Structures are given as C-alpha cells and as structure tokens.
C-alpha cells in the first residue's frame, strides 16, 4: 500500500536511499512509476528545480514543479521555497544538458497528481489525517497534507483556548494530526481542536487543591483566563502585573462541570518559560462524525458536526 507522506518524510528512509543511489535505480523508478525524494539544490532563473543525486543531476522543469503552476493557481514561491529541502518526484526520462552531461528528467507534479487521485480525492469530512506544519500566518497554520500539497488550519480551529498566533501552538516541521473540516472544489480545510478532547476529558486530569502550570491567554474586566491545556482554561481573579502569554502557577479552587468552569488563584507569574508543543491526542486515527465539547449538564452546546 502506497503511503502519501508529507514531503521530506520519505527522504531518509532506507528504501528511498537505495532508489536514488544510481542511474539503474532511477531507471527502475521510471519503469515502476514509483515516487522518490531527493534534495533540491537550485531553483534557476527560469524556476526549474535542480536535484543533485551525486552521480548525476535531476531537472524538474518549472511546469512540472507543482500542481497548478501551469495555470497560475500555484505561485512560483512554491518552487523557490523548495531549495535546500527534499522534494518528491517521479522519473519521466533522461536527457543531455547544455554541458553534454546526462541528466534525469523529473516531475514533482506527477507525484502530487497521484496523491490527489489516490488519497486526497477520497478524503471526506471527519477523516483524521497526519500532516506536517509548513508555515504559520496570523490567520492560521499551513500544513503539508501529502507530497507537498498544502492545506490550512484556521487559527480558531487550532484549539478551544484562544491564542494570539499559531506559533503559540505549532512550529515549522512539526508533525500533527488534524481532521478534515471542509472540502470544496478540491480545496481542503482542516481542524485540530476536536482531537484534543472535550471539557470533561481534559478536566479529568485535574483536582481541586492542586497547584499546576498555566499560561495567561486573556485579561478581561472580570478576571484572567488561564490556559491549563489547549482545550481547557480556567478563570482567576484580577491581579496586578499580569500580562498575556506569561507562564503561571495556579491553585485550583473549584471545578464546576455544570458550568464548565474552573476557578483558579494565581500563585506566581513570570515571563520566562517555554511553549509546550506536545499534545495528548484523544483521537488520532479513523474519523469523527460529531464532536461535543460541552458537558451534558452545562446547558450549552459546543459541537462540531462533520456529517
């Protein structure tokens, strides 16, 4: 069974190392129509991508560099940004360059089209996928859903606890899980928060009387919201010299499931700290049809319906 991994995940595998080790193995790739990966060393002035196998160079013509390049739907920055990174490709043939040296002709687009046809086109709302974070913008996180094909996790879909920027949750190159939120005209939008547990699942890890770590996420006129986990926040009383994104230690005064509230007291707050990028996924495979975050007794309904 073919795995449609994020671009770069195949490169260091032993089977891939063998497949790019000689002209003979490249010929086998062409014959068997197998996708491999190798480092892109140059994007030339015509936006062709150059791959270095060691024993010969490979050329990915601009129009074969990515799905959508030929129509303008994908911009050339998608090619430029691949320099010094592994790229996926299929071998389409061999030729002689302007210096009389033999080169391999490659197509990244062909590898991506195969991924679309056999994997992405078959995804439906609610399917859980493994992806890799590729870049972060104020409005969300872009991820590689397979072979360099991009998808977006909007910032409000990253977690229940609100954040000021996706970098509060993710870093470039991070492997995460996500769920297909929308699929329109081949464009897939993902969500992340549904995999991080309900209010009850998260609150079950805490007890009244404990002092635990937290992060200041917002300061309101009636209190300070402290994130205990990405999908769980509590409210502390107002206190001087507290700022958004400070690390805190907080005392748990009360846990109230019927109101989905956790009452906290700030013990200490400090700016030094770290961002925890590891997550406890309550679900990381299969699919989700309907996810209810809120507790039954709360009277609120916070739900994601993927049906």
Helices and strands as residue ranges (DSSP letters): H 14-19, H 23-32, E 36-43, E 49-52, E 57-60, G 62-64, H 77-80, E 86-96, E 102-107, H 108-118, G 120-122, E 128-137, E 140-146, E 149-154, G 155-157, G 166-168, E 175-184, E 187-191, G 193-195, H 199-203, E 211-220, E 223-229, E 232-236, E 247-256, G 257-259, E 261-270, E 290-292, G 296-298, E 303-305
